Amino acid sequence: MDIDALRSFVAFVDTGSFTRAAMQTYRSQSAISMQMKKLEEETGQALFSKSGRNVALTERGQELVSYARRILSLHDEAISHFKHSVQHRPLIVGCPDDYAESVLPDVVALIRDKLPQQTIKVVCDCSTQLRLMMDQGKVDVAILTRAPDAEEGYLLKHDKGVWVHGGQDMNVTPLPLVLYEPDCKFHSAAIDGMEKQARAYTLMASSSSATAIKSILKRGIGISAMAISSVSAGLTILQDHTLPPLPAVDIVLSVAPVPHPAFGAHLAAIISTAFQQEDIAPKTPEKVLAPL
């Protein structure tokens, strides 16, 4: 099977979009279509099914995903082996600001363990923007909050959302919220939950910067919703069961379809496994408040 066609196939699986798969692999959508047709001819199976404008994988298509990932992993491992001693450009690692204190350092340490001579450049932005940067070839590998119902990336850890504050008086009405931007799962879950409970609240501030959100909270003005991995010293997890429930999230390591010469699917899979085996625990919050 053609390696480039398999890369395009996996790019579609990870992004759920032929448009983004085309952008990430630097091909036109017609070229992607031809590659997918060739894969169907080679396998002798229908890999895709259409329902209106939506395109999904058939059962045979889902079976091919596992093979495609393994083929690409072995291919990238071989290329990396023979180019190991070559001096490469910096590896650009993307990371949301909220994982910069918890997940990023351990991922970088694992990369350095496998590629001790490789220079690393870190770019911080939200998951949505990092995906766009991967589409544009500006990021080689990114730590992301996996999109709902997507198969993107290599799992680093399952996480859950929690309500936190830094000294806010919880008896105030309306309750002031300091949240991530609207494209964050916790933003929509928090607002939707407050509305369904008919609970008085005000969106005091929103930001894509975890540093900004935490700094505001530590001044004792507002509560926020975030992944437990993002909770740092000075913040308190609220054990208040009257607050709206928050969703669980998967944090993954995603590799650009056109990989960095030193970092492909094989190494991403190794780092995913190593990260989970280390069972890195989040920092213990300073205290836990009793229910209101």
C-alpha positions in Angstrom: 0.0 0.0 0.0 1.1 3.5 -0.8 2.5 5.2 2.4 1.2 8.7 1.3 -2.3 7.3 0.8 -2.2 5.7 4.2 -1.1 9.0 5.7 -4.0 10.7 4.1 -6.4 7.9 5.3 -5.2 8.3 8.9 -5.4 12.1 8.6 -9.0 11.8 7.7 -9.6 9.4 10.6 -7.9 11.8 13.1 -9.6 15.0 11.8 -12.9 13.6 10.6 -12.5 15.8 7.5 -11.2 15.3 4.0 -10.7 19.1 3.9 -8.4 19.1 6.9 -6.7 15.9 5.7 -5.9 17.6 2.4 -4.5 20.7 4.2 -2.3 18.6 6.5 -0.9 16.5 3.7 -0.5 19.4 1.3 -2.8 17.8 -1.3 -6.0 18.8 -3.1 -9.2 17.2 -2.1 -9.4 15.6 -5.5 -5.9 14.0 -4.9 -7.1 12.7 -1.5 -10.2 11.2 -3.2 -8.0 9.4 -5.8 -5.8 8.1 -3.0 -8.9 6.7 -1.1 -10.2 5.2 -4.3 -6.8 3.5 -4.8 -7.0 2.1 -1.2 -10.4 0.7 -1.9 -9.2 -0.9 -5.1 -6.2 -2.4 -3.3 -8.2 -3.8 -0.5 -11.2 -4.8 -2.6 -13.4 -3.3 0.0 -15.6 -0.2 0.5 -13.9 1.8 3.1 -16.3 4.7 3.3 -20.1 5.2 3.6 -22.0 8.4 2.8 -25.1 9.8 4.5 -25.9 13.1 2.9 -22.8 15.2 3.2 -21.4 13.1 6.0 -18.7 10.5 5.3 -18.0 7.7 7.8 -15.8 4.6 7.8 -17.4 1.2 7.0 -16.6 -1.8 9.2 -13.8 -2.7 6.8 -12.6 0.9 6.9 -12.4 0.7 10.7 -10.4 -2.5 10.4 -7.9 -0.7 8.1 -7.2 2.0 10.6 -5.3 -0.4 12.9 -3.2 -1.8 10.0 -2.5 1.8 8.6 -1.3 3.0 12.0 1.0 0.0 12.4 2.4 0.3 8.8 3.1 4.0 9.3 4.6 3.4 12.7 7.0 0.8 11.3 7.8 3.0 8.3 8.6 6.1 10.4 10.7 4.0 12.8 12.8 2.7 9.9 13.3 6.3 8.5 14.1 7.6 12.0 16.7 4.8 12.5 18.6 5.6 9.4 18.4 9.3 9.9 19.1 9.2 13.6 22.5 10.9 13.4 21.4 13.6 11.0 21.0 17.1 12.5 17.3 18.1 12.0 15.4 21.3 12.4 13.8 22.0 15.8 10.9 19.7 16.7 7.9 22.1 17.2 5.7 20.8 20.1 2.3 22.5 20.6 0.6 22.6 24.0 -2.4 24.3 25.5 -1.5 26.7 28.2 -3.5 24.7 30.8 -1.3 21.6 30.3 2.0 23.5 30.3 2.6 22.9 34.0 1.4 19.3 34.3 1.5 17.3 31.0 4.1 19.2 28.9 7.2 18.7 31.1 6.8 15.0 31.2 6.2 14.7 27.5 9.3 16.8 26.8 11.3 14.6 29.2 10.2 11.5 27.3 11.1 13.0 24.0 14.5 14.0 25.2 15.0 10.5 26.5 14.4 9.1 23.0 16.0 12.0 21.1 18.7 13.4 23.3 20.3 15.6 20.6 17.0 17.0 19.2 16.2 20.6 19.8 12.7 21.3 20.8 10.6 24.4 20.4 7.4 24.8 22.4 4.3 26.7 21.1 1.4 27.3 23.5 -2.1 27.9 22.2 -5.6 26.4 22.6 -6.3 23.0 21.1 -8.4 24.5 18.3 -5.6 26.8 17.2 -3.0 24.1 17.5 -5.0 21.9 15.1 -5.0 24.7 12.6 -1.2 25.1 13.0 -0.8 21.4 12.4 -2.9 21.8 9.2 -0.6 24.6 8.1 2.6 22.6 8.9 3.6 25.0 11.7 3.5 22.4 14.5 5.0 18.8 14.3 3.3 17.3 17.4 0.8 18.6 19.8 -0.7 17.8 23.1 -4.5 18.2 22.7 -7.8 17.7 24.3 -9.3 15.1 22.0 -12.4 16.3 20.1 -15.6 14.5 21.0 -16.3 11.4 19.0 -12.9 11.6 17.4 -10.0 9.1 17.2 -7.2 11.6 16.9 -3.9 11.2 18.5 -2.3 8.8 21.0 -3.8 8.7 24.5 -1.7 10.3 27.3 -4.4 10.2 30.0 -8.0 10.3 30.8 -8.9 13.4 32.9 -12.0 14.8 34.4 -13.4 18.3 34.9 -13.6 20.0 38.3 -14.8 23.3 39.8 -12.0 25.3 41.4 -11.5 28.7 43.1 -8.8 30.6 44.9 -10.6 32.1 47.8 -13.9 33.2 46.3 -16.8 33.8 48.7 -19.2 31.1 47.6 -22.3 32.8 49.0 -22.3 35.7 46.5 -25.1 36.0 43.9 -24.8 35.9 41.0 -21.8 33.5 41.1 -18.9 34.9 39.1 -17.4 32.6 36.5 -13.9 32.8 35.0 -13.8 30.3 32.1 -11.8 29.3 29.1 -13.0 30.5 25.7 -16.3 29.1 24.3 -14.6 26.4 22.2 -13.5 24.7 25.4 -15.7 21.8 26.6 -15.7 23.1 30.2 -17.0 26.5 29.1 -20.0 25.1 27.4 -20.7 22.5 30.1 -20.4 25.2 32.8 -22.8 27.7 31.1 -25.2 25.0 30.0 -25.3 23.5 33.5 -25.9 26.8 35.2 -28.7 27.6 32.8 -30.4 24.2 33.3 -30.2 24.7 37.1 -31.6 28.2 36.7 -28.7 29.3 38.9 -27.7 32.9 39.0 -24.3 33.5 37.5 -22.3 36.0 35.5 -19.5 35.3 33.1 -17.0 37.7 34.7 -14.1 36.8 32.3 -13.0 34.3 29.7 -9.5 33.6 28.3 -7.6 31.1 26.3 -4.7 31.5 28.8 -4.7 29.2 31.9 -2.1 31.6 33.5 -4.6 34.5 33.2 -7.5 32.4 34.6 -5.5 31.1 37.5 -4.1 34.5 38.3 -7.7 36.0 38.5 -8.9 33.1 40.6 -6.0 33.5 43.1 -7.1 37.0 43.7 -10.3 35.5 45.1 -12.6 36.7 42.4 -14.5 34.0 40.7 -14.7 30.2 40.2 -13.7 28.2 37.1 -14.1 24.8 35.5 -11.0 23.0 34.3 -9.3 19.6 34.0 -7.9 18.3 37.2 -4.5 18.2 35.5 -4.6 21.9 35.3 -5.2 22.5 39.0 -2.0 24.0 40.5 -0.9 25.4 43.9 -3.1 28.1 45.2 -6.3 26.7 43.8 -8.9 24.6 45.6 -11.2 21.9 44.2 -14.8 22.5 45.2 -16.6 19.4 46.4 -20.0 20.9 45.9 -22.4 18.5 44.3 -24.9 21.3 43.7 -22.7 22.7 41.0 -23.3 21.4 37.4 -21.4 18.2 36.5 -18.4 18.6 34.2 -17.3 16.3 31.4 -14.4 13.9 31.3 -11.7 14.6 28.7 -9.0 12.6 26.9 -5.6 14.3 26.6 -3.7 13.0 23.6 -0.5 13.4 21.6 -1.2 14.1 18.0 1.4 13.9 15.2 1.3 15.9 12.0 0.5 13.7 8.9 3.7 14.8 7.3 5.9 14.1 10.3 9.1 15.7 11.5 12.1 13.5 10.3 12.9 12.5 13.8 9.4 12.1 15.2 6.7 9.9 13.7 3.9 7.7 14.7 6.2 5.0 16.2 7.7 7.4 18.7 4.4 9.0 19.5 3.0 5.5 20.4 6.1 4.8 22.6 5.7 8.1 24.4 2.0 7.5 24.9 2.6 4.1 26.5 5.5 5.4 28.7 3.4 8.4 29.9 0.6 6.2 31.0 2.9 3.7 32.7 4.5 6.4 34.8 1.0 7.2 36.1 1.9 10.9 36.6 -0.4 12.3 39.3 -1.6 15.9 39.3 -0.5 18.2 42.1 -2.4 17.8 45.2 -4.6 20.8 45.9 -3.9 22.8 49.0 -7.3 22.1 50.5 -10.8 20.9 49.6 -13.9 22.9 50.6 -16.9 21.3 52.2 -20.2 21.5 50.3 -22.0 24.8 50.4 
